[in-house]
Amino acid sequence: MRHYRLEDMRGGWFVGGFQPTALASDAAEVAVKQYREGDREAAHVHRVATEVTLILEGEAVMAGRTWRSGDIVVLDPGEPTDFAALTDVMTVVVKLPSVPGDKYPADAAEA
C-alpha cells in the first residue's frame, strides 16, 4: 500500500504521466479540482485528449452553459471550453489519454 495527500499533488492532478503523481499512467489523467466563487480558466482545447468533467459540488459555466452538481461534461479533442466558478466548486476531471502539455489556448486550436 502507498499513501499520498492531494495537497502534495500539483493542481489536484493525482493520476497521469507527470510528477508528482500517486499513480503514473499514460492511459489517463485524474484530478480533483477546487475553485472559489469567481475563479476562472481561460478558453482552451486539448488536441489529443478527451476531457470528462464531473461537477461534484457547486455551479460553474463551461463553454457558455451553466452546469450544477451531478452534471458530467465530455469534451472531445478540439472542442474549446473555458471555466468560471459561479459558486465554490469541486470537480473531478478525467483526461484520456494522459498527454502532458496537451492544453492550448482556444485561438491556437488549429496551430
C-alpha positions, 0 to 999 in steps of 0.5 A: 500500500502507498499513501499520498495527500492531494495537497502534495499533488500539483493542481489536484492532478493525482493520476497521469504521466507527470510528477508528482503523481500517486499513480503514473499512467499514460492511459489517463489523467485524474484530478480533483479540482477546487475553485472559489466563487469567481475563479476562472480558466481561460478558453482552451482545447486539448488536441489529443485528449478527451476531457470528462468533467464531473461537477461534484459540488457547486455551479460553474459555466463551461463553454457558455452553459451553466452546469450544477452538481451531478452534471458530467461534461465530455469534451472531445479533442478540439472542442474549446471550453473555458471555466468560471466558478459561479459558486465554490466548486469541486470537480473531478476531471478525467483526461484520456489519454494522459498527454502532458502539455496537451492544453492550448489556448482556444485561438491556437486550436488549429496551430 
